[in-house]
């Protein structure tokens, strides 16, 4: 009965938090961004403290260097990205039309020389150039409308009640106080936990922090590296809009597989239109993307993200899509922490269940945080 009561209490608390997050998602973005920034920079503040710098001085120094670096990076990257974006918008109809024509020509060639396979599928007599172009045009139009709708929902869901100015002003202030008072806040929250469950809660909190540190901080570095690798590499091979495509793919790499797939599709499409009928540009473009994925999968992620995070990629993708749809851009910021925390809690609950009388049929024995058994990871 006590276990059931605690379960319903936690479910009720989670429902209240989710409801408040949904109602205030537009206002919460600068605060969530500030808390995230403070959490990411807290280990650096701890290291500066160990070197003898006061916490207040370390906080000022870290935020000052971060803001200076952010401003310099913005001044260098924004003009390039803005120029390529406007150029892409201007040339997008021509690119889409040429790509549509190339695909239609290839489809007709395959239809004429595909042999018996296409005939058995019923594709050899019914398709014409007009049919193929109309189908591709409809597909491109629907895909563009879906993408624009998704971006619009994220934009208005995250910034309906405030402007960019508030984000730039409030976020550093929140991050400053989070960095300054992090230990006091953790100590206060720890003091609220019932003594009977404090050991378990501390163990869960350590696991959540380990998962977040391994995924969020490590994945942030991976995204920055991939964005620069793709952007610079595609620019060097001569691909139009290469830097924009590469940086966008690097940013999307925090969603497992989405960033690399987006870079591969868009870069190869542009390379096909730009270089046809020469295949050299497509070959170099493919080499840049594949080499980036090799480095990410065999060097960066194993050393920066680690294999002990315990957060399944499918669970991350679901959390990002669900929270992004419900809460806009604010949801994207809290999706990964929620996914990591939920995964840790679910594994802890499963371990508790495997040593409970409900599973073993034996009387319950005292145990604060049972050792892990051979259990398949759920999330």
N, C-alpha and C positions, 0 to 999 in steps of 0.2 A: 504493500500500500504506500509506503514511504517513497519507494522508487517510482511508482506511478505518479504520485503527487509531484515529485521533483520534475519528472518528465513533462507533465502538463504545464508546470510553471515556466520551464525553459521554452516550451513551444509558444506559450502566451507572450513571453518577453520578446521572442524572435518576431512574432506577428506584429507586436507594437512597434518594434524598431523598423520593420519593413514598411509598415504603414506610414510612419513618420518620414522615412526616407523617400517614399513615393510622393507624399504631399509637399515636401520641402526640397525636392531634388534640384530645382532650379537655383535655390538660394545656397545650397550646401557645397556647390562646386569649389569655390575658393577655399573653403574651410577644409574640405576633403583633400584638395591639392596641397594645402599647407601642412596638414597632418602627414600626408604621404611624403612630402619633401623633408619634413623634420625627422620622420622615421628613417628615411634613407641616409640622411646625413648624421644621425646620432652616433654611429660607430666612429666616424671621423672626429667628432667632438670628444668622445671618450679617449681616443688616442692622444689628442692635444692636451687633454687634462693630465694624462699619465706623463706627458713630457714637461709638465709644470705650469701650463697655462691655465688661468682661472676659467671657470665654466662660462662666465659672461663674456670674457675676452675671446674664448674659443668660438662662442656662438656668433659674435660680431664678425670675427675673421672669416668664418666659414660662409656665412651668408653674403658678406661683401665680395669674397672671391667668386662665389657662385653667381651672384647677380652680374658682376663684371664679365665673367665668362659667358653668361647667357646673352648679355647685350652685344658683346663682340661677335658671338656666334650668329646672333640674329642679323646683325649688320652685314655679315659676310654671306650668309645663306639666303636670307629672305629675298634680296634683289635677284639672285640667280633663279631661285625657285619661282618667284613671281613672273619673271620674264619667260621662263620655259612654260609655265602654266598658261599664260595668255597666248603664247605662240601655239600651244597644243590646242587650246579652245578654238583659235582661228583656223587651224589646219585640220581639226577633227573631222569635219564633213568630207574633205577631200581624202583623208586617210581611210575613213570608213568606206567611202565609195570605191577606192582602189582595192582595198582588202576584199570587199564584197565581190568585185569583178574577178579578182584572182581566185577566190574560193569557188565562184561559179564556173570559171573556166576549168579549174581542176576537177570539179565534180563532173562536168560534161566529158572531160577526157577520160576520167575513170569509168564513166558510164559507157563510153564508146569502146574502151579497151579492157573492161573489167571481166569479160568472159561470162561464163555460165553462172558464176556466183551471183552477180547483180541481176541476171535474168531470173534466177530462182527466187530472188527477193522481190521481184516485180518492180525494179527500179530502172529498167533499161528502156522502157517505151513511154513512160508517162511524164518524164521531166524535160523541161525546156529551159533555156537561159532565163527567160522571163520568170518562170516559176521559181527557179533557184534564187534569183535576185530578190524577188518579192518575199520569199521565206526568210532569207537572210536579213532583209531590211526590217521585217517584223520582229525578228529575234533581237536585232541590235537595238531597235526602238524600245522594246519591252525591257531589255536589260538595262538600258540607260535610264529609263523611267524608274525602275526599281532602285538603282544605285543612287539616283538623285533623291528619291523619297527616303532612303535610308540615311543619307548624309543630312538631309533636312531635318529628319526626326531627331538625330543626334544633336544637331546644332541648336534647334529650338528647345529640345528637352533639357539641354545643359545650360542655355544662356537666355532663357525667356525673361527672367526676372532681374537680370543684371547685365551690365556691359563688360566689355573687355577691360575697361579701366579698373573696375572693382576687383577683377581677377588678378591684375598686376599689382594692386595695392594691398588687398587683404591677404593674399597668399603668403608674401614674405613676412607679414606681421604674425600670422598664425604660425608659420614655420619657426620664427624667432622664439616665440613663447613655448612651442613644443620642444625645441632644442634646449631651451633654458630650464624648463621645469619637468623634463622627461622622467627623471628619477623620482621626483616628489610625486608625480602623478601615478607612477607604477606602484610606489610604496603605499599611496592612499588607497588605490584599488585593491592591492593585496591585503590591506587591513580590513576591508569590507567583507572578505571571503570568510565564511564560517570555518572555525578551527577544525571541525571534523573533516572537512573536504579540502583544506588548504593544500595538503600535499598533492592530491590529485590535480587540483586546479593549477598549481605551479608547474607540475609536470606537463600538463596539456599546453599551458602558455609557452613553456620552453620549446615544445615540439612545433607549435604554431610559429614562433619566432624563427626557428630553424628553417621551416618550410618557406616562410616569407623571405628570409635572408637569402636562401638558396635560389629561389625562383625570381622574386622581384628585382633584387639588386643585381643578381647575375644576368637575368634576362635583359635588364636595361643596358648593360654593357654589350651584350650580344647584339641588341637592336642597333645601337650606335655603330658598332663595328660593321655590321652587315649593310647599314645604310650608306656608310662611307665606301665600303668595298664595292657595292653595286653601283653607287652613283659615280665614283671616280672611274671604276673599270669600264662601265658602259660609255662614259664620256670619252675615255681614251681610245676605245675601239671605233669611235665616230658615230655612235647611235644618236639620232635626234631625240631630244627630251630625255636623254639617258640619266642625267643627274636627278631630274624630277622623279622618274620611274624608280631609280635606285633608292632615293631617300624615302619615298612613299612605301616601298617594299620593306625597307628596314624598320620603319615605324610600325607597319602591320605585322612584323615578325613576333610581336608579343602574343599574337594569336597563333598557336601551333599550326604550322604548314601553310597558313594563309598568306603570309608575307612572301615566302619563296615561290609559291604557286602564282601569286599575282605578278611578281617580277618576271617570272618565266613566260607567262602568257602575254603580257603587254609588251615586254621587250622583244620577244620573238615576232609578235604581230607587226610592230614598228619596223623591225629589221627586215621582215619579208617584204613590206611595202617599199621601204627605202632602198633595199639592195637588189630587188628582183630585176633580172634573172640571175644575178651573181649570188652565190651561196656563201661567200666568204664572211660577210657581215653577220649572217645568221650563225655561222660556226663560231666566230669570236664571241658573239653575244651569249650563245649557249655555254661556251667555256667559262665566261665570267660568272654566270649564275651557278653553274655546277661546281666550280671551284669554291665559291662562297658557301654553298651548301656543304661541301666536304669539310671545310674548315669549321663551320658551325657544328656539324654533327660529330666530328672526331676530335676537335681541339677545344673549341670555346665552351660548348654546353657541358661536356663531361667535367671540365675544370672549373667553370664559373657557376653553372647551375647545379651540377651534381646529379647523381643517380639516386640519392637518398631523400629527395624532396617528397616523394610519395604522392604527387599530384598528377593524375592521369591527364594526358592532352585532351581527351574527349570531354572530361569534366571541366577543364579550363574553357574549351570552346563553348560548351553549353552555358556556363556561368557568364561569359562575356556577352553572348547573344541575348540571354534572358535579361541580364541586368541592363544591357545597353538599350533593349527595347522598352523596358519598364521605366528606367530612370535617366535615359539619355547619356550624355557624356559623364555625368557623375557616376552612373552605374558602371561604366567601364573602369573607373578608378577603384571602385570597391569590389569589383567582381573577383579579381584574383585573390585578394586577402580573404574574402568570404569563402572561395573555393578551397583555399589552403586550410582555413580554420575548420570548415565543415568536414574536410577529409580527415584531419587529425581527430576531431571529435567522434566521427563515425568509426575510425579504427580503434579508438579508446573504448567506445561503447561495445564494439565487437569483442575486444579482449576481455572486458568485464563480463560479457555474456558467456564466453567460453570457460570461465572459471566459476560461474554462478551455479547455484543448485538447479536452476531452471534447465541448464544444459547438462551438467554432470549427474544430477540426481543425488548428490551428496550434500551433507550439511555445509553451510557457508563457512569459510575460514577467513580470518582477518587478512586483508591485502590492500595496500594503499594504491599501488599502480602496478598490476601484474606484468610479468615479463612477456614480451611478444611471443606468440606461438606462430606456427606455420600457417599464416592466413593470407589468402589472396587479397591484394589491395583493391578496395572498392572505389576510392576516389583519390 
